[in-house]
Amino acid sequence: MNRKVARAPFAVGADGMIFVNLAHVRGDVAVVKLIREARRMDGVLFLGVSVSRPEKDVLLRALDSAGAEAVAKMVGLRLREQKQQGRRSSSRESR
């Protein structure tokens, strides 16, 4: 089992949730003790592991593709709405 603990003071989830690193506050404490302490606290518990450089590259490419797709859908919806609003304005003007 990997016993290395990240020293970063916090992490931000993709959903915007912020997680504090208890190891940063508590110091060099066994992982099992950190988990036990975290379970007693209020809030959502996040456990994770870092990814390798190749895994990170794959993940970032996938996120980039997903982001580009989401932006394209949003822009398409906005253009469609603007076009519909333009049609409504011209039909009112012709009356």
C-alpha positions in Angstrom: 0.0 0.0 0.0 1.3 3.5 -0.9 1.9 5.4 2.4 3.0 8.7 0.8 0.6 11.5 1.8 0.4 14.7 -0.3 1.4 17.9 1.5 -0.9 20.2 -0.6 -3.1 22.1 1.9 -6.3 21.6 -0.2 -7.8 20.3 -3.4 -10.7 21.5 -5.5 -13.2 19.0 -7.0 -14.6 19.3 -10.5 -17.9 20.1 -8.8 -16.3 23.1 -7.0 -16.2 21.4 -3.7 -13.0 22.3 -1.7 -11.3 19.6 0.3 -8.8 20.3 3.1 -5.8 18.0 3.6 -5.8 16.9 7.2 -2.2 15.6 6.8 -1.2 19.2 6.1 -2.7 20.3 9.5 -1.9 17.2 11.6 1.6 16.5 10.3 3.2 13.2 9.8 0.3 10.9 11.0 -0.5 7.4 9.8 -3.0 7.2 6.9 -5.3 5.0 8.9 -5.4 7.6 11.7 -6.1 10.4 9.3 -9.0 8.5 7.8 -10.4 7.6 11.2 -10.2 11.3 12.2 -11.7 12.5 8.9 -14.7 10.1 9.3 -15.5 11.7 12.7 -15.7 15.2 11.2 -18.6 16.8 9.4 -18.4 17.0 5.6 -17.8 14.8 2.6 -14.7 12.6 2.8 -12.6 12.5 -0.4 -9.9 9.8 -0.9 -7.8 9.8 -4.0 -4.5 9.0 -5.5 -2.3 11.0 -7.9 -2.1 9.8 -11.5 1.0 9.2 -13.5 2.2 11.6 -16.2 0.8 9.5 -19.0 -2.5 9.1 -17.2 -2.6 12.8 -16.6 -2.0 13.5 -20.3 -4.9 11.1 -21.2 -7.2 12.7 -18.6 -6.4 16.3 -19.8 -7.0 15.4 -23.5 -10.4 13.8 -22.5 -11.3 16.9 -20.4 -10.3 19.2 -23.2 -12.5 17.2 -25.7 -15.4 17.2 -23.3 -15.0 20.9 -22.6 -14.9 21.7 -26.4 -18.1 19.7 -26.9 -19.8 21.5 -24.0 -18.9 24.9 -25.3 -20.0 24.0 -28.8 -23.4 22.9 -27.4 -23.7 26.1 -25.4 -22.8 28.3 -28.3 -25.2 26.5 -30.6 -28.1 27.0 -28.1 -27.2 30.7 -27.8 -27.2 31.2 -31.5 -30.5 29.3 -31.9 -32.0 31.5 -29.2 -30.7 34.7 -30.8 -32.1 33.6 -34.2 -35.5 32.9 -32.7 -35.5 36.2 -30.9 -34.6 37.9 -34.2 -37.6 36.2 -35.9 -39.9 37.3 -33.1 -38.7 40.9 -33.5 -39.2 40.9 -37.3 -42.7 39.5 -37.0 -43.7 42.2 -34.5 -42.2 44.9 -36.8 -44.2 43.7 -39.8 -47.5 44.1 -38.0 
